Amino acid sequence: MKLYPKKLNSLEELKREKHVLKYAKKHSGSGDLLDIKSHKATPSAEKQSDILSLLGDLATSKSFTDIALTAGLPLLKLAGRKAEKSFLKTFAGEVLGGYLKWKMLQMGVRGMRLFVKMQQTKKEKHKQEAKQKSASWS
């Protein structure tokens, strides 16, 4: 990526280019492109253009995920870095905690089913042994 469009080969050329730019900035009118600060948009105009671009993106979204991503990212930026970090930590904790709770519940239900099944097979085995003993006595 080029940082400057002109190729400068020596320190003298750099100093000369710097001097030329200072001179051009000093003697140019307010309509010149070199005066970047005078053309900077006002914060209210930036907010308005951001809102308009957001509404345009929402209007052209085709799926729910597109809508969620289009609206979610600017909302996270507005919330700030600290709030974003705490939100992400909370969200990750909720998702991970919910998954772990679900797995524990699922494993508990499977364990109970296995326990009940084992108890039933023990009872059936005990009944069959009792029938065989009573049949052998007769």
Beta strands, then each sheet from edge to edge (+ up, - down):
end
